[in-house]
């Protein structure tokens, strides 16, 4: 009960006592007015939220170190003003709001729309979903309040931020220039041969526009260069149920996703082809891109990866082998290798594919899990390469060590 309600009830009771004891008309009148006020304010508070509609707009695609902007549009579709609206948004897990996300709207008039905004920072990559928010409304005097959840769905996809890897980039004469906004530009043409011309695509550098051909065809045309000694990379990411070790944002799957994003980004910056194989609940998925501006296709998949599949990493590697061409560098990323993994790797090596296992030591993430060192020895015995990553190690240095070994 609110203080206002207690005050009016006390006053109404006093008026009633005075009216009964003195049989005074003014006291009867005041008692009736107070009771009517309670009835009107109660009805007003019950009806207030029914006329409120909330629309949610979200910055739907960001990197994990960027800000998610949330906008709540609160509209009064009724014929009467609504008072003392309290709007409290429900944040998804692993999302931290900047300051308050609880708003007070003193008055919202008929057909008026109030815009409430706040920012939030995701603690890790993934898909963040909003379902509803809590709204409370009151009568003009604040006597009664009504709380009710209102549906306001929304979704934000948070991409993993690839690490900028050095590796042996200097050997190709290709310069990489990753932008802090998440955009990527193609490498410069230093050391590459002229290949031809093609239509302009979003992300192409303006200095590559071929103006004579543009004037001739009536559309933007750019110069294409031969890829030369490019790097084709395929990452095979384990997402089987029970293979994610650790808690919250510090898990083996999160490290594996970032490793895959970084290796594939590195390949694209070297003018190579980048491919990702990962099993989803409905089966394996294959994504292959050739241009840096297509990188979001891979990042979209990596943002949505969850450890909820039944396919072992060895089966996924065998399925992936059907998609690969000789000479591709294959990186198997797993925290739960199985006994058949070495055999499947040997079959790919026999087809002139280079196989490197990036083994996430499950024991370092969860003391109850097993070490992966024995599987690393098995893979190396069949001609593959194996690198063991333990929790707390420097991921960038480990990946650059992997790339240096490949050279």
C-alpha positions as CSV (number, residue, x, y, z in Angstrom):
1,X,0.0,0.0,0.0
2,X,1.2,3.5,-0.8
3,X,1.4,6.4,1.6
4,X,-1.3,8.2,-0.5
5,X,-3.7,5.3,-0.1
6,X,-3.2,5.1,3.6
7,X,-3.7,8.9,3.9
8,X,-7.0,8.9,2.0
9,X,-8.3,5.8,3.8
10,X,-7.5,7.4,7.2
11,X,-9.2,10.6,6.1
12,X,-12.2,8.7,4.8
13,X,-12.5,6.8,8.0
14,X,-12.4,10.0,10.1
15,X,-15.1,11.6,7.9
16,X,-17.2,8.5,8.3
17,X,-16.9,8.6,12.1
18,X,-17.7,12.3,12.3
19,X,-20.7,11.9,10.0
20,X,-22.1,9.1,12.1
21,X,-21.5,10.7,15.5
22,X,-22.6,14.2,14.5
23,X,-25.0,13.4,11.6
24,X,-23.3,16.2,9.7
25,X,-24.0,16.5,5.9
26,X,-20.6,18.0,5.1
27,X,-18.8,15.1,6.6
28,X,-21.0,12.6,4.6
29,X,-20.1,14.6,1.5
30,X,-16.4,14.5,2.2
31,X,-16.5,10.8,3.0
32,X,-18.3,10.2,-0.4
33,X,-15.7,12.3,-2.2
34,X,-12.8,10.4,-0.7
35,X,-14.4,7.0,-1.5
36,X,-15.1,8.2,-5.1
37,X,-11.5,9.3,-5.4
38,X,-10.3,5.9,-4.4
39,X,-12.6,4.3,-7.0
40,X,-11.6,6.6,-9.7
41,X,-7.8,6.3,-9.0
42,X,-8.1,2.5,-8.8
43,X,-9.9,2.3,-12.2
44,X,-7.4,4.8,-13.7
45,X,-4.4,2.7,-12.6
46,X,-6.0,-0.6,-13.9
47,X,-6.6,0.9,-17.3
48,X,-3.3,2.8,-17.7
49,X,-1.1,0.0,-19.0
50,X,-3.7,-1.3,-21.4
51,X,-3.2,1.7,-23.7
52,X,0.6,1.5,-23.6
53,X,2.6,-0.1,-26.5
54,X,6.3,-0.5,-26.5
55,X,8.5,-1.0,-29.7
56,X,12.1,-2.0,-29.3
57,X,14.9,-1.1,-31.8
58,X,18.4,-2.5,-31.3
59,X,21.8,-2.1,-33.0
60,X,21.5,-5.7,-34.2
61,X,25.0,-6.5,-35.4
62,X,28.1,-5.5,-33.5
63,X,31.5,-6.9,-32.4
64,X,31.9,-8.1,-28.9
65,X,33.9,-5.0,-27.9
66,X,31.3,-2.6,-29.3
67,X,28.3,-0.9,-27.8
68,X,24.8,-2.2,-28.3
69,X,22.3,0.7,-28.5
70,X,18.8,-0.1,-27.3
71,X,15.8,2.2,-28.0
72,X,12.4,1.8,-26.4
73,X,9.5,3.6,-28.1
74,X,6.7,4.0,-25.5
75,X,3.4,5.1,-27.1
76,X,0.0,5.9,-25.5
77,X,-2.7,4.8,-27.9
78,X,-5.5,5.7,-25.5
79,X,-7.7,8.8,-25.3
80,X,-6.5,9.9,-21.9
81,X,-3.1,10.7,-20.5
82,X,-1.1,8.1,-18.5
83,X,0.8,9.1,-15.5
84,X,3.9,8.0,-13.6
85,X,5.0,5.2,-16.0
86,X,8.0,3.3,-14.8
87,X,9.8,1.3,-17.5
88,X,12.4,-1.3,-16.5
89,X,14.0,-3.3,-19.2
90,X,15.1,-6.9,-18.7
91,X,18.7,-7.5,-19.8
92,X,19.8,-10.8,-21.3
93,X,22.6,-12.6,-19.5
94,X,26.2,-11.4,-20.2
95,X,25.0,-7.9,-21.2
96,X,25.9,-5.0,-19.0
97,X,24.0,-1.8,-19.2
98,X,25.7,1.6,-19.2
99,X,24.1,3.3,-16.2
100,X,20.4,2.9,-15.5
101,X,17.9,1.0,-17.7
102,X,15.0,1.9,-15.5
103,X,13.1,5.0,-16.7
104,X,10.4,7.2,-15.3
105,X,7.9,8.9,-17.7
106,X,5.9,11.4,-15.6
107,X,3.2,11.9,-18.2
108,X,2.5,10.6,-21.6
109,X,-0.4,12.2,-23.5
110,X,-2.8,10.6,-25.9
111,X,-1.0,9.5,-29.2
112,X,2.3,10.7,-27.7
113,X,5.5,8.6,-28.1
114,X,8.3,8.8,-25.6
115,X,11.8,7.5,-26.7
116,X,14.0,5.9,-24.0
117,X,17.5,4.9,-24.9
118,X,20.4,3.2,-23.2
119,X,23.6,1.5,-24.1
120,X,25.0,-1.9,-23.1
121,X,28.2,-3.9,-23.5
122,X,28.2,-7.6,-24.3
123,X,30.7,-9.6,-22.3
124,X,31.0,-12.2,-25.1
125,X,29.9,-13.1,-28.6
126,X,26.5,-14.6,-29.2
127,X,22.9,-13.9,-29.9
128,X,21.2,-11.7,-27.3
129,X,17.4,-11.8,-27.2
130,X,15.0,-9.6,-25.4
131,X,11.4,-10.8,-24.8
132,X,9.7,-8.4,-22.5
133,X,10.1,-5.5,-20.1
134,X,8.4,-4.5,-16.9
135,X,6.0,-1.5,-16.9
136,X,4.2,0.0,-13.9
137,X,1.6,2.8,-14.1
138,X,-0.1,4.9,-11.5
139,X,-3.0,7.2,-11.2
140,X,-2.4,11.0,-11.2
141,X,-2.2,11.0,-7.4
142,X,0.1,8.0,-7.1
143,X,-2.5,6.1,-4.9
144,X,-2.5,2.8,-6.8
145,X,0.2,1.2,-9.0
146,X,-0.1,-1.6,-11.5
147,X,2.8,-3.8,-12.6
148,X,2.7,-5.7,-15.9
149,X,5.2,-7.2,-18.3
150,X,4.9,-5.9,-21.9
151,X,6.1,-7.9,-24.9
152,X,8.9,-6.1,-26.7
153,X,11.1,-8.6,-28.6
154,X,14.5,-7.8,-30.0
155,X,17.7,-9.5,-31.0
156,X,21.3,-8.5,-31.2
157,X,24.0,-10.6,-32.9
158,X,27.4,-10.0,-31.4
159,X,30.3,-11.1,-33.6
160,X,33.6,-12.5,-32.2
161,X,36.4,-10.0,-32.7
162,X,39.2,-11.6,-34.8
163,X,42.7,-11.1,-33.5
164,X,45.1,-9.4,-35.9
165,X,47.8,-12.0,-36.5
166,X,51.2,-11.4,-37.9
167,X,52.4,-14.8,-38.9
168,X,54.5,-14.8,-42.1
169,X,52.5,-12.0,-43.8
170,X,55.7,-10.2,-44.9
171,X,56.6,-12.9,-47.3
172,X,53.8,-12.0,-49.8
173,X,54.2,-8.3,-49.8
174,X,50.5,-8.0,-48.9
175,X,49.6,-5.3,-46.3
176,X,46.6,-5.8,-44.1
177,X,44.5,-2.9,-42.7
178,X,41.8,-4.0,-40.3
179,X,39.5,-1.1,-39.2
180,X,38.4,-0.7,-35.6
181,X,34.8,-0.5,-36.7
182,X,34.9,-4.1,-37.8
183,X,35.1,-3.3,-41.5
184,X,37.9,-4.9,-43.5
185,X,39.6,-3.7,-46.7
186,X,41.5,-5.9,-49.1
187,X,45.3,-6.0,-49.1
188,X,47.2,-3.7,-51.3
189,X,48.4,-4.8,-54.7
190,X,52.1,-4.8,-53.9
191,X,53.6,-8.0,-55.3
192,X,50.4,-9.1,-57.1
193,X,49.8,-9.4,-60.9
194,X,47.1,-7.7,-62.9
195,X,44.3,-10.2,-63.5
196,X,41.4,-8.3,-65.1
197,X,38.5,-6.0,-64.3
198,X,35.1,-6.6,-62.7
199,X,32.1,-4.7,-61.3
200,X,32.6,-2.7,-58.1
201,X,31.5,-4.4,-54.9
202,X,30.9,-2.7,-51.5
203,X,34.2,-2.7,-49.6
204,X,36.5,-2.3,-52.7
205,X,39.0,0.5,-52.4
206,X,38.1,3.6,-54.5
207,X,41.7,3.9,-55.8
208,X,41.1,0.5,-57.6
209,X,38.3,2.0,-59.8
210,X,39.2,1.6,-63.5
211,X,37.8,5.0,-64.8
212,X,38.1,4.3,-68.5
213,X,36.1,1.0,-68.1
214,X,33.7,2.7,-65.8
215,X,33.0,5.4,-68.4
216,X,32.6,2.8,-71.2
217,X,30.2,0.5,-69.3
218,X,28.3,3.2,-67.4
219,X,28.9,1.5,-64.0
220,X,31.7,1.4,-61.5
221,X,34.4,-1.1,-62.5
222,X,37.5,-2.0,-60.5
223,X,40.8,-3.7,-61.3
224,X,41.2,-7.3,-60.1
225,X,44.6,-8.7,-59.2
226,X,45.8,-12.2,-59.3
227,X,45.8,-13.8,-55.8
228,X,49.3,-15.3,-56.4
229,X,50.5,-17.3,-53.5
230,X,47.4,-17.0,-51.4
231,X,46.5,-19.0,-48.3
232,X,43.4,-21.2,-48.3
233,X,42.3,-22.0,-44.8
234,X,39.5,-24.2,-43.5
235,X,38.6,-24.3,-39.8
236,X,36.7,-27.3,-38.4
237,X,35.1,-26.3,-35.1
238,X,33.9,-28.8,-32.6
239,X,30.5,-27.9,-31.1
240,X,29.3,-31.2,-29.7
241,X,27.2,-31.3,-26.5
242,X,29.4,-31.7,-23.5
243,X,32.6,-30.4,-25.1
244,X,32.4,-26.9,-23.7
245,X,34.5,-26.7,-20.5
246,X,34.7,-23.7,-18.1
247,X,32.1,-21.3,-17.0
248,X,30.5,-18.0,-18.0
249,X,32.7,-16.2,-20.6
250,X,35.8,-18.2,-19.9
251,X,35.1,-21.5,-21.7
252,X,36.9,-23.6,-24.2
253,X,34.2,-23.0,-26.8
254,X,34.7,-19.2,-26.6
255,X,38.5,-19.7,-27.1
256,X,37.8,-22.0,-30.0
257,X,35.4,-19.6,-31.7
258,X,37.9,-16.7,-31.4
259,X,40.7,-18.9,-32.8
260,X,38.6,-19.8,-35.8
261,X,37.6,-16.2,-36.4
262,X,41.2,-15.1,-36.2
263,X,42.6,-17.8,-38.5
264,X,40.0,-17.2,-41.1
265,X,40.4,-13.5,-41.0
266,X,44.1,-14.0,-41.4
267,X,43.5,-16.0,-44.6
268,X,41.2,-13.4,-46.1
269,X,43.8,-10.7,-45.4
270,X,46.3,-12.8,-47.4
271,X,43.9,-12.9,-50.4
272,X,43.1,-16.5,-49.6
273,X,39.8,-18.4,-49.3
274,X,38.4,-18.9,-45.8
275,X,36.0,-21.7,-45.0
276,X,34.3,-22.8,-41.8
277,X,32.8,-26.2,-41.0
278,X,30.7,-26.6,-37.8
279,X,28.0,-28.9,-36.8
280,X,24.6,-27.4,-35.8
281,X,21.7,-29.1,-34.2
282,X,20.2,-29.9,-37.7
283,X,23.5,-31.1,-39.2
284,X,26.9,-29.8,-40.4
285,X,27.2,-26.4,-42.0
286,X,29.8,-25.2,-44.5
287,X,30.6,-21.5,-45.2
288,X,33.2,-20.5,-47.7
289,X,34.1,-16.9,-48.7
290,X,36.9,-15.3,-50.8
291,X,36.6,-11.6,-50.1
292,X,37.1,-9.7,-46.8
293,X,33.8,-7.9,-47.2
294,X,32.1,-11.4,-47.0
295,X,33.7,-12.1,-43.7
296,X,30.4,-11.3,-41.9
297,X,29.0,-14.6,-43.3
298,X,31.5,-16.5,-41.3
299,X,31.2,-14.3,-38.2
300,X,27.4,-14.6,-38.3
301,X,27.8,-18.4,-38.0
302,X,30.4,-18.1,-35.3
303,X,28.2,-15.8,-33.3
304,X,25.5,-18.4,-33.2
305,X,27.6,-21.5,-32.5
306,X,26.5,-23.4,-29.4
307,X,27.7,-26.7,-28.0
308,X,24.5,-28.5,-28.7
309,X,25.2,-31.0,-31.5
310,X,25.8,-34.8,-31.5
311,X,28.4,-35.0,-34.3
312,X,31.9,-36.0,-33.0
313,X,34.8,-34.0,-34.4
314,X,36.1,-36.9,-36.3
315,X,32.8,-37.3,-38.2
316,X,32.8,-33.6,-38.9
317,X,36.3,-33.7,-40.2
318,X,35.4,-36.6,-42.5
319,X,32.4,-34.7,-43.8
320,X,34.6,-31.6,-44.3
321,X,37.1,-33.5,-46.4
322,X,34.5,-33.8,-49.2
323,X,34.5,-30.0,-49.5
324,X,38.3,-29.4,-49.6
325,X,40.8,-29.0,-52.4
326,X,44.4,-30.2,-52.1
327,X,46.8,-27.7,-50.6
328,X,44.2,-26.3,-48.1
329,X,45.4,-25.7,-44.6
330,X,42.9,-27.4,-42.3
331,X,42.7,-26.4,-38.6
332,X,40.8,-28.7,-36.4
333,X,39.7,-26.9,-33.2
334,X,38.4,-29.1,-30.4
335,X,38.5,-29.6,-26.7
336,X,37.3,-33.2,-27.0
337,X,39.2,-35.2,-29.6
338,X,38.0,-38.7,-30.1
339,X,39.9,-41.9,-31.0
340,X,39.1,-41.7,-34.7
341,X,40.3,-38.2,-35.2
342,X,43.9,-39.2,-36.0
343,X,42.7,-41.7,-38.7
344,X,40.5,-39.1,-40.4
345,X,43.4,-36.6,-40.3
346,X,45.7,-39.2,-41.9
347,X,43.1,-39.7,-44.7
348,X,43.2,-35.9,-45.5
349,X,47.0,-35.8,-45.3
350,X,47.2,-38.6,-47.9
351,X,45.2,-36.2,-50.2
352,X,47.9,-33.5,-49.9
353,X,46.0,-31.5,-47.3
354,X,47.8,-30.0,-44.3
355,X,46.1,-30.8,-41.0
356,X,46.8,-28.9,-37.8
357,X,44.9,-29.7,-34.6
358,X,44.4,-26.8,-32.3
359,X,43.6,-28.7,-29.1
360,X,42.1,-26.9,-26.2
361,X,43.2,-28.6,-23.0
362,X,39.9,-29.3,-21.3
363,X,41.6,-30.1,-18.0
364,X,42.9,-26.5,-17.8
365,X,39.3,-25.2,-18.1
366,X,37.8,-27.9,-15.8
367,X,39.9,-30.0,-13.4
368,X,37.5,-32.9,-13.8
369,X,38.1,-33.1,-17.6
370,X,41.0,-35.0,-19.2
371,X,44.2,-33.7,-20.8
372,X,44.6,-33.8,-24.6
373,X,48.3,-34.4,-24.8
374,X,47.9,-38.1,-25.8
375,X,45.7,-37.1,-28.8
376,X,48.3,-34.5,-29.8
377,X,50.9,-37.3,-30.0
378,X,48.6,-39.5,-32.1
379,X,48.0,-36.7,-34.6
380,X,51.7,-36.0,-35.0
381,X,52.4,-39.7,-35.5
382,X,50.2,-39.7,-38.7
383,X,51.9,-36.6,-40.1
384,X,49.7,-33.9,-38.8
385,X,50.6,-31.0,-36.5
386,X,49.2,-30.4,-33.1
387,X,49.3,-27.4,-30.8
388,X,47.9,-27.6,-27.2
389,X,46.3,-24.4,-25.8
390,X,45.9,-24.2,-22.1
391,X,43.6,-21.8,-20.2
392,X,45.5,-18.6,-19.4
393,X,47.8,-18.8,-22.3
394,X,48.1,-15.9,-24.8
395,X,45.9,-16.8,-27.7
396,X,47.5,-14.4,-30.2
397,X,51.0,-15.7,-29.5
398,X,49.8,-19.3,-29.8
399,X,48.1,-18.7,-33.1
400,X,51.1,-16.9,-34.5
401,X,53.3,-19.8,-33.4
402,X,50.9,-22.1,-35.4
403,X,51.2,-20.0,-38.5
404,X,55.0,-19.7,-38.1
405,X,55.2,-23.5,-38.0
406,X,53.1,-23.7,-41.2
407,X,55.6,-21.6,-43.0
